């Protein structure tokens, strides 16, 4: 196990609030460590659910300020809102696309968006109470 910086961010909420990263550390299996410049974000929200990234998951990101089109990134918008989205560019615009039918694709002027990192891994905690709800016991 290795220690990795963790950032909890306000992500994917209906009304964005001031971004205030809540920093700490998390233990990560060594095989998920690909780069010294990695960090983790605890996901809050369901905007990437159709990509298999769920509320409460921890995503492993590699720090970068650039990303190729189609990459899932953590993006800071207007220095106050962090989102996890599929990123692409369209001229002077950053296009941030959710993986959930209930969210609209956002087009934001590129100078308002800072790419914090790109997705390289994910961890999920097993919750027995949700398993019982999802898989009722057969008689």
C-alpha positions as a printed Julia matrix, in Angstrom:
139×3 Matrix{Float64}:
   0.0     0.0     0.0
   1.15    3.51   -0.76
  -0.04    6.85    0.63
  -1.67    9.21   -1.83
  -2.88   12.77   -1.37
  -6.67   12.87   -1.38
  -8.81   15.85   -2.27
 -12.48   15.9    -1.5
 -14.17   18.28   -3.84
 -17.65   19.62   -4.25
 -18.52   17.93   -7.52
 -21.58   17.51   -9.68
 -24.02   19.37   -7.49
 -27.04   21.18   -8.86
 -25.74   24.49   -7.53
 -21.97   24.88   -7.39
 -20.5    26.22   -4.21
 -17.08   27.61   -3.51
 -14.51   24.91   -4.12
 -12.62   24.16   -0.98
 -10.49   21.08   -1.39
 -10.53   19.0     1.78
  -7.05   17.51    1.78
  -5.79   14.36    3.44
  -4.2    11.05    2.57
  -5.55    7.68    1.49
  -3.92    4.24    1.21
  -3.83    3.01   -2.37
  -2.71   -0.42   -3.64
   0.76   -0.15   -5.16
  -0.44   -1.46   -8.55
  -2.62    1.67   -8.94
   0.42    3.91   -8.5
   1.66    4.8   -11.97
   3.22    8.2   -11.43
   4.63   10.33   -8.63
   2.27   13.14   -9.58
  -0.96   11.35   -8.65
  -3.76   12.39   -6.36
  -7.19   11.05   -5.47
 -10.63   12.66   -5.45
 -13.64   11.31   -3.61
 -16.53   11.54   -6.07
 -19.69   13.28   -4.97
 -22.56   13.01   -7.42
 -23.74   10.79  -10.24
 -22.68   12.74  -13.34
 -20.3     9.97  -14.47
 -22.46    6.99  -13.49
 -22.87    5.73  -17.06
 -19.06    5.51  -17.25
 -19.12    3.34  -14.12
 -17.95    6.09  -11.76
 -20.38    6.32   -8.85
 -21.06    8.6    -5.91
 -18.56    7.73   -3.15
 -15.95    6.22   -5.47
 -12.37    7.4    -5.19
 -10.81    8.26   -8.55
  -7.06    8.24   -9.05
  -5.83   11.15  -11.15
  -2.44   12.04  -12.59
  -1.64   15.76  -12.37
  -1.65   17.48  -15.76
  -2.95   20.72  -17.15
  -3.55   19.34  -20.64
  -5.62   16.41  -21.86
  -6.43   14.89  -25.24
 -10.02   15.02  -26.47
 -12.17   12.28  -24.95
 -10.18   12.03  -21.72
 -11.96   11.98  -18.35
 -10.54   14.86  -16.32
 -11.01   16.74  -13.09
 -11.6    20.32  -14.17
 -11.74   23.45  -12.03
 -14.2    25.99  -13.43
 -13.91   29.66  -12.44
 -11.62   28.69   -9.53
 -14.65   27.5    -7.55
 -16.3    24.39   -9.03
 -14.62   21.02   -9.62
 -16.21   18.57  -12.04
 -15.26   15.13  -13.28
 -16.14   15.03  -16.98
 -15.1    13.8   -20.4
 -13.11   16.69  -21.88
 -12.69   18.01  -25.41
 -11.9    21.32  -27.05
 -13.91   23.15  -29.67
 -11.96   26.23  -30.73
 -11.82   28.58  -27.73
 -14.26   26.44  -25.76
 -13.77   23.58  -23.33
 -16.49   20.97  -23.71
 -17.26   19.05  -20.5
 -19.53   16.07  -21.05
 -21.16   14.07  -18.28
 -21.73   10.33  -18.57
 -25.32   10.54  -17.36
 -28.44   11.26  -19.39
 -29.68   13.73  -16.77
 -26.79   16.18  -17.22
 -26.27   18.59  -20.09
 -22.92   18.96  -21.82
 -21.27   22.19  -20.69
 -19.38   24.52  -23.03
 -17.16   26.89  -21.08
 -14.64   29.44  -22.36
 -11.25   27.71  -22.16
  -9.66   30.48  -20.06
 -12.22   29.73  -17.3
 -11.23   26.05  -17.06
  -8.14   24.56  -15.41
  -7.46   20.86  -16.0
  -6.32   19.48  -12.62
  -5.65   15.92  -13.77
  -6.75   13.0   -15.91
  -8.3     9.75  -14.73
  -5.96    6.76  -14.4
  -7.75    4.54  -11.87
 -10.61    4.09   -9.46
 -11.33    2.47   -6.09
 -14.71    1.53   -4.64
 -15.65    0.5    -1.12
 -18.09   -2.39   -0.81
 -21.17   -1.48    1.23
 -23.08   -4.46    2.64
 -26.24   -2.42    3.27
 -26.49   -1.44   -0.4
 -25.92   -5.07   -1.42
 -28.88   -6.18    0.67
 -31.06   -3.51   -0.9
 -29.92   -4.34   -4.42
 -29.92   -8.12   -4.05
 -32.75   -9.31   -1.79
 -32.3   -12.69   -0.21
 -34.09  -15.53   -1.94
 -36.2   -17.89    0.14
